[in-house]
Amino acid sequence: MGCRLVAKWVLIRGQKRGGKMEWDSGSDMSMEEEDHMQICEDEGFLMNDGGPVPIAMDNLLHSTPCGFAVTDALEPDQPIIYVNAVFEYVTGYKAEEILGRNCRFLQYRGPFAQRRHPLVDSMVVSEIRRCLDEGVEFQGELLNFRKDGTPLMNRLRLTPIHGDDGIITHIIGIQLFTEANIDLGPMPLPFYKEAITRCADRSLSDPFLYRPAAIGQGHFCREICGIFQLSDEVLAQKILSRLTPRDVASVGSVCKRLYQLTKNEDLWRMVCQNAWGSETTRVLETVPGAKRLGWGRLARELTTLEAAAWRKLTVGGAVEPSRCNFSACAVGNRLVLFGGEGVNMQPMNDTFVLDLSAANPEWRHVNVSSPPPGRWGHTLSCLNGSWLVVFGGCGRQGLLNDVFILDLDAQQPTWREVAGSAPPLPRSWHSSCTLDGTKLVVSGGCADSGVLLSDTFLLDLTMEKPIWKEIPVSWTPPSRLGHSLTVYGGRKILMFGGLAKSGPLRLRSSDVYTIDLSEEEPKWRYLTGSGMPGAGNPGGKAPPPRLDHVAVSLPGGRVLIFGGSVAGLHSASQLYLLDPTEEKPTWRILNVPGQQPRFAWGHSTCVVGGTRALVLGGHTGEEWILNELHELSLASKHGLD
Ligand SMILES: Cc1cc2nc3c(=O)[nH]c(=O)nc-3n(C[C@H](O)[C@H](O)[C@H](O)COP(=O)(O)O)c2cc1C
């Protein structure tokens, strides 16, 4: 509004000084006209050459199809100080983008063009320059371009405005825009294609090309004619969604407008998806109550872990007979347990399921046909949302390297052996994880005669005849068993702890290694741990070395470690957090309230829905605690219950 008043004032002053605002005026104003002008000014009216025709200023600006621009002639290069809504609407440039600039940008095709378009008549441009230099009026026609690159003909009239001392203080430009029927082809950048089509269509019914129209339509168009034809809101959200949840939260605290923008649920969903991957977001979507909590809150809680809490879960049924060294994993909201070591070292091959989404969850023994041979020290992993895959372990006849698959959602669940060619050595106490929901990764473990292994194998289970592939690396972390593998950032794997070979000894480890399997030549990297050169504890408050611990992977690649077999049995129940994506990854202790599991080793953990880790089983040194189930919830309960 302020700008419009300035323009109005300049316009009126210009008239009094002999400025001509009408298209065909050639004569200067008489004294009488000047007097009348004074009256008009007071009443907010303007006149034309033909006499005192009272036209309301607002009408002039709003109901005629003319663009209107004012430049400051006392500043170098005629910077624009005002443009009207018609100018903004027809050209697609918003006032805030162009105030302070010279009007010649309209001769450039689109905001990224580096020079005047060759079809713009250079003779006309020279004539404008001459008129401006000589302080006389200009009238002429030249080619201009909308922001989206579509051409426009501009019947331009430039009128100098003189100050009291006769010096030209402002230039007023009036633009009568018409459609230019020139086919210039698409803009060089692909995103303009759509824009051109849209704008070309729009021009057919453009209210500002010769026809008067309500200004409100201009406001609507201003919204959709933002950068790259996206509204400011959408654009801002696209940019914001590329930031980390922490950054979006910080940006939101900077100013009110950004705060409002960061309150959008769709934005937070995009932020989570971009930061944590679509698979994690998809899983989070299935968490009961997550909707109520909202993506913004979920992102905050999973980032800060402020709401993390332990609680003991009481469920019906029981896993019987008792056992240890079994393996469990989560399949959606179900927990599946397979095998283990029963009394008298008896290898077991039964399957149990606990459905956590049931009103009263209870362990259920599932009758599955053709079960794999009994075993302990094996791994059980989830693939593809409903498949379970068992690998290796120690059976009645010794160590195993077989692979069995079960589709839990099949009408009659049946274990099926997958004969992967070139399998790794038989082993137990190895570690496994899955990539892309389709590939099983197996690392290390203990081979025959107690030999520790350091290899990493991958089996793509989508292949008709799966083939085991050893990841070729020039260097491997020391061989080990009882370590953990967690996946982050798509195809990166983090290895922690275990009982590792150290010269002639076998020592508990707190070392962290990573490998990126998306690289052409994957390499193991030493991230942090006791062997780091320099200070004794360079990676922060590192967890004491351990094996058979629990490792929980969190959205964004962070890993939580607790439990396991530690020398001295002291701090194993502490929760340790590490973010491998940090420049200098640092261990932190996470103090979590609630009732945590008893200190034990050989716990089995499953992460359910990305927001809760379930810990079951384990050995306290005195007893097996098979039917104790604890939950570490990472998001607040009121949203999830
Ligand atoms: C008030 C004012 C409005 C103008 N409006 C336009 C316009 O709508 N389109 C255009 O191509 N040039 C317009 N011009 C002309 C350019 O700003 C510039 O003066 C012209 O291109 C000649 O200068 P140059 O050779 O340095 O570019 C306007 C100039 C003034 C002072």
Ligand as a Chemical Component Dictionary entry (heavy atoms), coordinates in Angstrom:
data_LIG
# 
_chem_comp.id                   LIG 
_chem_comp.type                 NON-POLYMER 
_chem_comp.pdbx_formal_charge   0 
_chem_comp.three_letter_code    LIG 
# 
loop_
_chem_comp_atom.comp_id 
_chem_comp_atom.atom_id 
_chem_comp_atom.alt_atom_id 
_chem_comp_atom.type_symbol 
_chem_comp_atom.charge 
_chem_comp_atom.model_Cartn_x 
_chem_comp_atom.model_Cartn_y 
_chem_comp_atom.model_Cartn_z 
_chem_comp_atom.pdbx_ordinal 
LIG C1  C1  C 0 10.458 3.410  -15.835 1  
LIG C2  C2  C 0 11.049 2.455  -16.843 2  
LIG C3  C3  C 0 10.319 1.381  -17.260 3  
LIG C4  C4  C 0 10.820 0.502  -18.200 4  
LIG N1  N1  N 0 10.072 -0.566 -18.593 5  
LIG C5  C5  C 0 10.579 -1.430 -19.502 6  
LIG C6  C6  C 0 9.823  -2.552 -19.904 7  
LIG O1  O1  O 0 8.700  -2.775 -19.478 8  
LIG N2  N2  N 0 10.391 -3.400 -20.798 9  
LIG C7  C7  C 0 11.632 -3.198 -21.330 10 
LIG O2  O2  O 0 12.083 -3.999 -22.124 11 
LIG N3  N3  N 0 12.359 -2.127 -20.958 12 
LIG C8  C8  C 0 11.867 -1.233 -20.087 13 
LIG N4  N4  N 0 12.595 -0.144 -19.712 14 
LIG C9  C9  C 0 13.865 0.127  -20.403 15 
LIG C10 C10 C 0 15.064 -0.520 -19.759 16 
LIG O3  O3  O 0 15.039 -0.362 -18.389 17 
LIG C11 C11 C 0 16.364 0.098  -20.271 18 
LIG O4  O4  O 0 16.333 1.456  -19.989 19 
LIG C12 C12 C 0 16.545 -0.151 -21.743 20 
LIG O5  O5  O 0 16.766 -1.520 -21.957 21 
LIG C13 C13 C 0 17.760 0.581  -22.317 22 
LIG O6  O6  O 0 18.859 0.477  -21.506 23 
LIG P1  P1  P 0 20.044 -0.634 -21.704 24 
LIG O7  O7  O 0 20.504 -0.524 -23.094 25 
LIG O8  O8  O 0 21.052 -0.230 -20.682 26 
LIG O9  O9  O 0 19.392 -1.923 -21.399 27 
LIG C14 C14 C 0 12.114 0.735  -18.770 28 
LIG C15 C15 C 0 12.842 1.836  -18.338 29 
LIG C16 C16 C 0 12.322 2.696  -17.375 30 
LIG C17 C17 C 0 13.116 3.873  -16.932 31 
# 
loop_
_chem_comp_bond.comp_id 
_chem_comp_bond.atom_id_1 
_chem_comp_bond.atom_id_2 
_chem_comp_bond.value_order 
_chem_comp_bond.pdbx_ordinal 
LIG C1  C2  SING 1  
LIG C2  C3  SING 2  
LIG C2  C16 DOUB 3  
LIG C3  C4  DOUB 4  
LIG C4  N1  SING 5  
LIG C4  C14 SING 6  
LIG N1  C5  DOUB 7  
LIG C5  C6  SING 8  
LIG C5  C8  SING 9  
LIG C6  O1  DOUB 10 
LIG C6  N2  SING 11 
LIG N2  C7  SING 12 
LIG C7  O2  DOUB 13 
LIG C7  N3  SING 14 
LIG N3  C8  DOUB 15 
LIG C8  N4  SING 16 
LIG N4  C9  SING 17 
LIG N4  C14 SING 18 
LIG C9  C10 SING 19 
LIG C10 O3  SING 20 
LIG C10 C11 SING 21 
LIG C11 O4  SING 22 
LIG C11 C12 SING 23 
LIG C12 O5  SING 24 
LIG C12 C13 SING 25 
LIG C13 O6  SING 26 
LIG O6  P1  SING 27 
LIG P1  O7  DOUB 28 
LIG P1  O8  SING 29 
LIG P1  O9  SING 30 
LIG C14 C15 DOUB 31 
LIG C15 C16 SING 32 
LIG C16 C17 SING 33 
# 
